[in-house]
Amino acid sequence: MIDEKVKILGISGSPRDGATAYCVQKALATAEGVGGVITEYLSLGEKIIHRCDHCNVCREYYKEHPFCIEYYCKQKDDMQSIVTNFLGADGYIIGSPVYNTSVTGVLKNFFDRTLPLKYFASKMLRYRVGTALAVGGG
């Protein structure tokens, strides 16, 4: 009998520790209650994530290194460690407060900076599942 656990990564895209963090952590706690699930929480508000300037250096890098399975971006910030956690999960709960009918800037930067995953990890991500939480204030 194989006793494998499913890992769910919860990501708060809020720059502050508040309602979005609470909602993501509550969703993770509920997921753990299902059984066979382990969770990890990550707050992007504490991370330095530069914006993607679509320089295509990553695309050229993976053309030259077609069998590389590590995250490469010319920008050096917290994305390298975030992507390691991201690729280690089987599913995702991603939350953001609603900022001007959109996600926060830090979450948008995170999404944009996952571009290198297209070149080396697209098949790795094929059967992963995710959900989104939009948290509105009053």
N, C-alpha and C positions, 0 to 999 in steps of 0.2 A: 504494500500500500504506500503510495506516495503522499506525503504530508506537506504539500506546498502551500505557502501562504501567498495571497495576493497583496501586493503593495500599492496603496493609494497615496499619492502625493497631493497635499492640499497647498495651494498657492494663494496668498493674499496679495492682490495687486494694489493695495492701498498704501499711500506714503505714511499713514498714521496707524497706530495700534488702537483700533476701535471696533465699530460695528462689523466691518468686513472681516476682520480677524476673528471676531467672535463667531460669526456665521460659518466661516470656513472650518474653524475648529469644532463647532457643533456638528457640522456635516461629517467630519472625520470621525468623531466619537460615535455617531450613529452607524457609520460604515463598519467600525470595529465591532459593534454589537452584532453584526451579521454572523461573525465567526469565520475563521480562516482568513481574516483581513488584518494586515498591519498598516499603520499609517505614519506619515511624516508630514510635518507642517513647515512651511517656508514663507517668510514674509519678505516681499520684494522691497518694502519700504526701508529696510535696513541695508540694502544692497546698492552697489554702484553699477549701473548698467548704462553705458553710453548708447546713444542712438545709432542706428545703422545708417551709414551714408551711401549704401549700395555701391561700394567701390568695386565689387566683384573679385577682390583679392581671394576670398574663400573659394569661389568657383575655379579660379586659376590654380589655386593650391591643390584642390581635389582632382583636377585634370592631370597634374604632375604626380600626384600621390593617390592613384585610383583605389588602392586597397587600405588606405588609412581609415581607421574607425575611431578617431579622436576628433573632438571639436577643435576647429581652427578658425580664428578670426584675428585680423591684425590688431584689433583693439584689445588691450589688456585691462580687464576689469573682473567683476565677479561672475560673469557669464560662464566661464570655464567650470567653476564648481557647481553652479546652478544646473548646467546641462548634464553633469555627471549624475546629480540627483534625479533630474528629469528622465534620463534614459534608464535609470534603475527602477522606475515605477511601472506598474502595469496599468494604472489608471490615474485620472487627474480630477481634482475638484478645484476650479480656478474661480476666484471671486474678485470682484471689483466694485468699488462705489461708483455710482453714476455721476460722471463729470461732464456736464454740457452734452448730454445724450450720448456719451461714449465711455470708454474705459479710461483709466488714468494714464498719464504719460509714461510712468514707470512700467506699467503692464504692456503698453503699446511698444515700448522699447524692447521689452523681453520678447514679445511676439516677433517683432521685426528681426531681432538678433538670432532667432532660431533658423534663419535662412541657411546656414551651413548644414543643418540637419537634412535638408533637401538633397544634398550631395553625398552624404555618407550614411544616413540613418533612416531614410524614408521606408525601407523594408522593415527595419527594426520597429518602427512605430505603427505598422500596418494594422495590427489587431488590438491596439490600445483603445481604451474608452475614456471618455471625459464628460464632465458636466460643468456648467457655468452658473455662477451666482451673481446677480446684479443687486446691489444693496443701495436702496434709496433713503435719503434723509428727509426729515420733515422740516 
